[in-house]
Amino acid sequence: MSLRMSIKKLIRRDPTASLRDRAADLRASLSRRTVVAGTVAVAVPLPALALAPSPAPQVQPHPDQDLFDIEALCARADDAEKAAGAAHGAAYAAFRAALGPFPPELLMTSWEAQTFSPFYGVRASRRLPIRLVHHDDRLNPDFGWTGEALQRAIGTAVNLLGRGGQTPHMIRRWRSLLPAAAAYDARYDELRRQFRIQALADEYEDARKTAGRAHGLLRRTPAKTVEGLAVHTRALASTTWYEGGSPYTILLQSAAAITGVALRQPDFDVPAWLSAWEAAGGRVEYRAERAEWAFIHPSTDGASLETRDRIRGLYNEKSSNSCAIHLWLEPRAADPRFARA
């Protein structure tokens, strides 16, 4: 019987009994319990009491342990993707070096490229499996014939061009190119097998998808603590979206201030790009009525191929670094240099 129940029983006894009698009964009950407890204690050897292990405290996992594990998984997946990409890039460079230059006789004429290339938006029935021929000194590729493309062009020549005119001449030209195209195709396919281009490309694609799934899992796992918030902050800071032009920029900057994560600064040289853009005839304007930046493209009318390639290169740089450019421009909205013309 517990001490509390003993006290209750004593209180519920005959109410006519004197307070002195009830107190005596309580002392007697306490004395009996003390004796019993002491007897049990004496019965247990002292070494056993001294060596009795205390219960180990339960170690609770961190509330954001899942996030920490996923972050480590993302790091491993990113390393695997980087390694697979480097392996594929090195093999492709070796493949291109072994393959050598594209045979100039297999380059398409301007009319052929505009008639059969999918890049010119022609009808699907006219699109042929052609080659893109990249040059080190030019941004835009040329188009080259393959054996299959020549066979299909020959087969559709009459329906496409008619029976007279230049049709017989074009058919003769395409037939004369078949031996060179077949030899180049065979060499191309053999070197691709030799350098494992397709296998390495598949490995890189698998690694890229695995990394994407890992990062998707990270984005779907909410943080419960400041340490977990730091995981998300590091993940977002590793991308370029926060560098400008995003309504979430201030949110990420706040998270970085709370967690102590250092945000990476853009390394793109915006002033140098802007000077080149303006030198090519382009312009950047701030349109206050819509609170937005406008990029006026340089004119390419009558421009040389070299000038068009340079302008296209500047435009591609603008597209790839738009966040950094906007971040640099944002505090300069009132600069007269960017006033609307």
RADAZI-V670018 format. One record per residue. SS is DSSP state (hx for helix, st for strand, lp for the rest). D_FIRST is the distance of its C-alpha to the first C-alpha in Angstrom with 2 decimals. Layout:
ss: (SS:SS)
d_first: (D_FIRST:D_FIRST)
//
This chain:
ss: (lp:lp:hx:hx:hx:hx:hx:hx:hx:hx:hx:hx:lp:lp:lp:lp:lp:lp:hx:hx:hx:hx:hx:hx:hx:hx:hx:hx:hx:hx:hx:hx:hx:hx:hx:hx:hx:hx:hx:hx:hx:hx:hx:lp:lp:hx:hx:hx:hx:hx:hx:lp:lp:lp:lp:lp:lp:lp:lp:lp:lp:lp:lp:lp:hx:hx:hx:hx:hx:hx:hx:hx:hx:hx:hx:hx:hx:hx:hx:hx:hx:hx:hx:hx:hx:hx:hx:hx:hx:hx:hx:hx:hx:hx:hx:hx:hx:hx:hx:lp:lp:lp:lp:hx:hx:hx:st:lp:lp:hx:hx:hx:hx:hx:hx:hx:lp:hx:hx:hx:lp:lp:lp:hx:hx:hx:lp:lp:lp:lp:st:st:st:lp:lp:lp:lp:lp:lp:lp:lp:st:st:st:lp:lp:hx:hx:hx:hx:hx:hx:hx:hx:hx:hx:hx:hx:hx:hx:hx:lp:lp:lp:lp:lp:hx:hx:hx:hx:hx:hx:hx:hx:hx:hx:hx:hx:hx:hx:hx:hx:hx:hx:hx:hx:hx:hx:hx:hx:hx:hx:hx:hx:lp:lp:hx:hx:hx:hx:hx:hx:hx:hx:hx:hx:hx:hx:hx:hx:hx:hx:hx:hx:hx:hx:hx:hx:hx:lp:lp:lp:lp:lp:lp:hx:hx:hx:hx:hx:hx:hx:hx:hx:hx:hx:hx:lp:lp:lp:hx:hx:hx:lp:lp:lp:lp:lp:hx:hx:hx:hx:hx:hx:hx:hx:hx:hx:hx:lp:lp:lp:lp:lp:lp:lp:lp:lp:lp:hx:hx:hx:hx:hx:hx:hx:hx:hx:hx:lp:lp:lp:st:st:st:st:st:lp:lp:lp:lp:st:st:st:st:st:lp:lp:lp:lp:lp:lp:lp:lp:hx:hx:hx:hx:hx:hx:hx:hx:hx:hx:hx:hx:hx:hx:hx:hx:lp:hx:hx:hx:hx:hx:hx:hx:hx:hx:lp:lp:lp:lp:lp:hx:hx:hx:lp:lp:lp)
d_first: (0.00:3.77:6.65:8.29:6.43:6.81:10.25:11.01:10.49:12.66:15.10:15.45:16.34:20.01:22.01:24.72:22.72:24.12:22.64:23.06:20.93:18.01:18.41:18.50:15.18:13.62:15.54:14.48:10.70:11.77:14.20:12.00:9.95:13.47:14.92:12.64:13.26:16.88:17.27:16.37:18.70:21.41:21.23:22.23:25.96:26.99:29.49:26.95:24.88:28.13:29.39:26.36:27.90:26.57:26.58:30.09:30.52:31.80:35.54:36.48:40.11:42.41:42.58:46.33:46.31:48.11:50.87:51.25:51.62:54.14:56.11:56.43:57.51:60.14:61.47:61.93:63.54:65.87:66.95:67.65:69.66:71.64:72.43:73.51:75.67:77.30:78.05:79.62:81.61:82.99:83.96:85.64:87.60:88.78:89.68:91.76:93.53:94.41:95.52:98.00:99.68:100.05:103.58:105.51:107.48:104.27:103.44:103.75:106.35:105.25:106.34:104.45:101.26:101.46:102.24:99.64:96.86:93.55:93.40:96.21:94.49:97.02:96.42:94.04:96.94:98.69:95.80:96.29:94.13:95.82:94.85:93.89:95.98:94.45:96.61:95.47:97.70:96.93:93.81:94.87:95.40:98.45:98.38:99.57:100.57:98.73:100.39:98.36:99.21:102.92:102.90:101.27:103.64:106.62:105.37:104.95:108.01:110.34:107.86:106.94:110.36:112.86:115.59:118.05:117.95:115.84:113.89:115.95:115.88:112.08:111.60:113.88:112.01:108.60:109.87:111.31:107.88:106.12:106.80:105.54:102.44:101.66:102.02:99.79:97.15:97.07:96.75:94.08:91.94:92.39:91.36:88.30:87.22:88.10:86.00:83.13:83.38:81.72:78.92:78.11:78.33:75.80:73.45:73.76:73.10:69.97:68.71:69.53:67.61:64.57:64.58:64.96:61.93:59.83:60.91:60.33:56.72:56.39:57.82:55.35:52.23:51.09:49.83:46.44:47.01:49.99:50.29:50.59:53.12:55.13:55.44:57.10:59.19:60.53:61.34:63.28:64.99:66.41:68.48:71.43:70.46:68.93:72.13:73.60:74.47:70.87:68.69:65.70:67.28:65.59:62.21:62.53:63.78:60.71:58.38:60.33:59.92:56.13:55.63:58.37:60.28:64.02:66.19:69.27:72.54:75.35:78.01:80.72:83.79:84.12:87.10:89.09:88.40:89.35:92.60:93.52:92.66:94.91:97.65:97.72:98.26:94.71:92.92:89.44:89.08:86.29:86.53:84.88:85.10:82.74:80.96:81.74:83.78:86.77:88.37:92.08:93.27:96.54:99.49:100.59:103.87:106.59:104.25:104.76:102.40:101.19:100.43:98.57:96.47:95.65:94.64:92.49:90.81:90.05:88.66:86.40:85.17:84.45:82.43:80.44:79.72:79.53:76.15:77.48:80.68:78.88:76.59:79.72:81.53:78.78:79.35:83.13:83.41:85.63:87.87:91.49:91.95:89.77:91.15:92.35:96.03)
//
